[in-house]
Amino acid sequence: MLATAFAALAVASAPAGDPADPIVHLTAPRYASDTARGPVFRLQLSARDSSGLEGMTLEFRSNSDVATRWRRIGPDKVRRTARFTGRPGETYRFRLRARDTLGNRSPYSYGITSVPRDDRSPRLRFTGGWRRLRSAGAYEGTLRRAQQPGATASLLFRGGRLALIARRSPGAGRLLVQIAGREEFVSLRGRRRGRAVVFRSRLLRPGVYRPHLIALGGGPVDLDAVAIEQGPRAPR
């Protein structure tokens, strides 16, 4: 009996290894244009664990209220970045999970990215004197410029939330944004910066919208792209 008691004590006091789950963090840009000049962008991945990491699983799906299948992005290996190619007008949800050498798995870390439509998208309609300019720093390499007041751009979308990506400059003009029965004045004047998010609407109720973007003068208005955020927020 004494020997059995000593054996039980030895098992109870033996090292349990690493009982903790790995810790992971996924960083995804809100808009692809935040970090890239097109629909191909990178996700930043990080994970740590005291026993060492065995692998990381990165997956994506369309961010919608209707559940869609998760799909893997690349192999299940430890890495710092991942490259993803999105479709214009789509919003994606990503999730990252890691496992350590003892088989423990981390909780998921989530991120959401919307891929803008650039100024050449057939969904955008321009009237009243816009002209296309090539710009190395612009999203997809071009933007639309309005020099005179009254030039208007519009699009039809279902969503979400509307965001405008434009170029700021010291002598830039202003835009009037009309959406969902509201109007908001947007100044593009400021320190020179390309692919800037100059407007982000409030969260809209489910439905179809056709916002109008009207140049008000005071300087050139350089519209680069339009992003539509879709679907619910990512879990925390």
Residue, then its C-alpha position, 0 to 999 in steps of 0.5 A: m500500500l505504501a508503495t502504491a501511495f508513493a507512486a500516486l504521489a509521483v504521478a500527481s507531482a509530475p510536470a503536466g507539460d504546457p496546459a495553456d492554449p496558444i495565443v494568436h492574433l490576426t490583423a486584416p486591413r479594413y479596406a484592401s486599399d489601406t495597405a495595397r494598390g489593388p485587390v491583392f493584399r496581405l494579412q498579418l499573423s502572429a502566434r506564441d506558445s511556451s511549448g512551441l508551435e506546430g502549425m497555424t490554420l488560416e481560413f476565409r469566407s464571404n462576410s454575409d448574414v448567410a453562413t458560407r463554407w470556410r476555405r483554407i488559405g495556404p498550408d497549415k504552417v507557422r508563418r507571419t503573413a498570408r497573401f489574399t486576392g479578393r474580388p471588387g465589391e466583396t467583404y471577407r471574414f478571416r479566422l486564424r487558429a494555432r496548435d502547439t506541439l502538445g496538441n493544444r489549440s488556440p481560440y480563433s482570432y478574426g478579421i474583416t476586409s472589404v475590397p473596394r471598386d476602383d473608379r473604372s468599375p461599371r457600377l460607378r456612373f459619372t456625369g458632368g465633367w469627370r476625367r480619368l487620371r493615371s496615378a502610380g499611388a492610386y488604387e488600381g493605378t487610376l482615379r477620377r478628377a472633377q474640376q468644376p462644381g456639379a460633377t456627380a458620381s453615383l452607384l447602386f449597392r446593397g449594404g452595409r456601409l459606404a466608404l469613399i477612398a480619395r486623394r487628399s491634397p492642400g488645394a483640394g475641393r469638397l464633396l457633398v455625399q447624399i445617402a439614405g436621406r442624409e447629406e454630408f459635406v466632405s473636404l479633401r483638403g489636407r496633407r497630400r495623401g493617396r488612397a485616404v478614406v475620406f468618408r465612412s457612412r453610418l451603418l445602414r439598414p438592410g436594403v438597396y441604396r443609390p448614393h450621389l457624390i457631388a463635387l462642390g468646387g474649391g479645388p480638384v476632387d480626386l475620387d479613387a475608389v468606393a468600398i461597401e462593407q457587408g455583413p455582421r461584425a467579426p466575433r471577439 
